[in-house]
Amino acid sequence: MRARTLVAAGLAAVLLTGCAQSVDPIERLGKKAAQRVGSYGPARVDGRPYRHWGLPAPLPAPPRVPARARADRDGLPPVVRRVETSDKVVFLTYDDGAEKDPRFVELVRELRLPVSMFLTDSVVGPGYGHFARLQSVGASIQNHTLDHPALRGLPYTGQRAEICGQQEKVRSRFGVRPRLLRPPYGTYDRTTLRAAADCGLSAVVLWSVSPEGEARGLRAGDIVSMTSGEATGPTLTERTTAVLREVERRGLTVGRLEDYL
């Protein structure tokens, strides 16, 4: 009887070990541990993960104490197309949440990319788990409205419902309230700024570069909007690495947009 008990216990231990190994490695690491793995640490066997992604060198670390943008004189959030800074940084932003490329999570984790994801609830659909994984490896989650309407010209109540509604959706899904709003299609009016302020947002973010292929002519302070690609075209990971090669060619690095706004 005792022998049978020991065999059963051993078998249970093996099964439990197998289940533990099937857990997503990012979930096992946890947020803080996952963020420590990147181009400054040995994520790959040779300690050079940037080579795995086709980069000639690791991305330099961004400045530690950047200058922040300020609200306008009426207390409304500033509208930012590019960041006025002498720091040699650009900013990578992603809209909607239509693309859920699993390799992109690995890219962000290994290179410690400080990317900003502007999510629309009706576009993300059932895919919030993918963006929770991105958040766990350092991506920030920001507001791109509930249903992706063109906000300009809509009444205050409609704009507030779209913006505040997505604030609550993100809070319930990710445990954070976004500070940044990207209005769909880049259209907005003063009512948008009022609604954004009333929903607790500190800046309205547009963009200065929307690359097709590689981002030619990048300058310090540029906000890069990585739009959704075609199903048959390059993946989100491929488009991002093409931009990163141009970033390095220009002697720049990637900064965290939220640190500047």
Secondary structure, DSSP 8 states (H G I E B T S, - for coil): -HHHHHHHHHHHHHHHHHHHHTS-HHHHHHHHHHHH-STTTT-STTS-HHHHTT-SS------SS-------TTS---EESB---SSSEEEEEEEET----HHHHHHHHHHT---EEEE-HHHHTTTHHHHHHHHHTT-EEEE--SS----TT--HHHHHHHHHHHHHHHHHHHS---SEE--GGG---HHHHHHHHHTT--EEE--SB--SSS-TT--TTBEEEE----TTS--HHHHHHHHHHHHHHTT-EE--GGGT-
